[in-house]
Amino acid sequence: GENVEQHPSTLSVQEGDSAVIKCTYSDSASNYFPWYKQELGKRPQLIIDIRSNVGEKKDQRIAVTLNKTAKHFSLHITETQPEDSAVYFCAAFTGGFKTIFGAGTRLFVKA
Amino acid sequence: DVKVTQSSRYLVKRTGEKVFLECVQDMDHENMFWYRQDPGLGLRLIYFSYDVKMKEKGDIPEGYSVSREKKERFSLILESASTNQTSMYLCASSYYRSTSGISSGANVLTFGAGSRLTVL
């Protein structure tokens, strides 16, 4: 069935360093790839997304890249700050109402 | 501010009890979803609904049912709660954000705050 794999499960970086989270999806029909951030005790919130006809998208310190051929997409956070500490979920959507999520990456940014 | 409201943040129930989790959205969204969140497993879809009185099974529907009598309200029902249903339950609603020239839209989810259920 449809599956999204996400790595690493935990990531610890020093403040100011970059963080990269990688995901792989199985369904080649997937056409929309959102990323959600969940701070401790709060609800997941959309932070950035990318469509299948775009290879890269950037919003200030965060960027997403998509390699359709390899079915890989990644989240890049530059100049990390303590408030970036959270769990990040990648997801894939094929248009049939279902959004499939990865298992999540817990990011720790050490001050 | 758009809102998805889950009626209970914390519930403690006993094995075999019937449990109702309520979710209300005020965004006039067509689609509503129930996810279960467990550490290391991400968010797994239990059921979803794309219209009033319509429902579809997600990836883990066993032991659950749903009800959507009104557009704004989507209820998750555990007919006979079991200890393996102890979890965080997240409700979400969505709209399709179309992109010019592309027939299929993007399913942008807005989540509720979650209901943490403990079954003893």
Interface residues (C-beta under 8 A of the other chain):
Chain A: G1 V4 Q6 S9 N31 Y32 P34 Y36 K42 R43 P44 Q45 L46 D49 R51 N53 F89 F93 G95 F97 K98 T99 I100 F101 G102 A103 G104
Chain B: N31 F33 Y35 G40 L41 G42 L43 R44 L45 F48 Y50 E56 G58 D59 L90 T99 I102 S104 G105 A106 N107 V108 L109 F111 G112 A113 G114
